[in-house]
Amino acid sequence: MEATTVDGRTRYVDREQTVRGSKGPFFVVYTDEHAEQRWGYLCGNCETVDNAMDAMGRLKCNRCANIKKPDEWDAAHE
């Protein structure tokens, strides 16, 4: 499957590689058809690539607020 970025670039979605989100999965997105260079994620809830990840691995969709909890959590970061 293909996805288009805000600036019109084509990206390639791997529907087999997923990360669990609160409202639906996030699918891994690549810059090339051969899945050699990872680019980001596609939100499975609203089908957008408009999302962001912080340094702790928390992933949030900017459209529907689908979130993936951080990979590591430390109370000192609060």
DACORTA-V604130 format. One record per residue. SS is DSSP state (a for helix, b for strand, c for the rest). NEAR is the number of other C-alpha atoms within 12 Angstrom. Layout:
ss=SS near=NEAR
ss=SS near=NEAR
This chain:
ss=c near=19
ss=b near=24
ss=b near=31
ss=b near=21
ss=c near=23
ss=c near=12
ss=c near=10
ss=c near=10
ss=c near=15
ss=b near=19
ss=b near=31
ss=b near=29
ss=b near=34
ss=b near=30
ss=b near=22
ss=b near=14
ss=b near=20
ss=b near=20
ss=b near=30
ss=c near=25
ss=c near=26
ss=c near=20
ss=c near=21
ss=c near=22
ss=c near=28
ss=b near=39
ss=b near=36
ss=b near=33
ss=b near=38
ss=b near=29
ss=c near=23
ss=c near=19
ss=c near=18
ss=c near=13
ss=c near=20
ss=c near=14
ss=c near=15
ss=b near=20
ss=b near=26
ss=b near=31
ss=b near=43
ss=b near=44
ss=b near=38
ss=c near=36
ss=c near=26
ss=c near=22
ss=c near=28
ss=c near=31
ss=c near=38
ss=c near=28
ss=b near=32
ss=b near=25
ss=b near=23
ss=c near=16
ss=c near=13
ss=c near=16
ss=c near=16
ss=c near=24
ss=b near=32
ss=b near=35
ss=b near=32
ss=c near=20
ss=c near=19
ss=c near=21
ss=c near=24
ss=c near=32
ss=b near=30
ss=b near=30
ss=c near=22
ss=c near=19
ss=c near=15
ss=c near=14
ss=c near=13
ss=c near=9
ss=a near=6
ss=a near=6
ss=a near=9
ss=c near=5
